[in-house]
């Protein structure tokens, strides 16, 4: 008796329909198991977002470096850069480099 009552329920008949089962199986396959599944597309979209952030960062770095290079066209700026970065000096000068050791308490 109970089995007939369960089978006569409207929702059970809809879900137990062979076309509905095939449709559910197809949706499950396409969302999770296929090589072009939703999960793989989601991972690829996240990777694309990361790469676009990297691209934006490097474009900003390029513009920053181009500005520095334009400043180095001036001979005074070039000398200042060489002295600060590469510790270059004039012939009649001496440079003392002071390095501080990290104090650990």
Buried (B, 14 or more C-beta within 10 A) or exposed (E): EEEEEEEEEEEEEEEEEEEEEEEEEEEEEEEEEEEEBEEEEEEEEEEEEEEEEEEEEEEEEEEEEEEEEEEBEEEEEEEEBEBEEEEEEEEEEEEEEEEEEEEEE
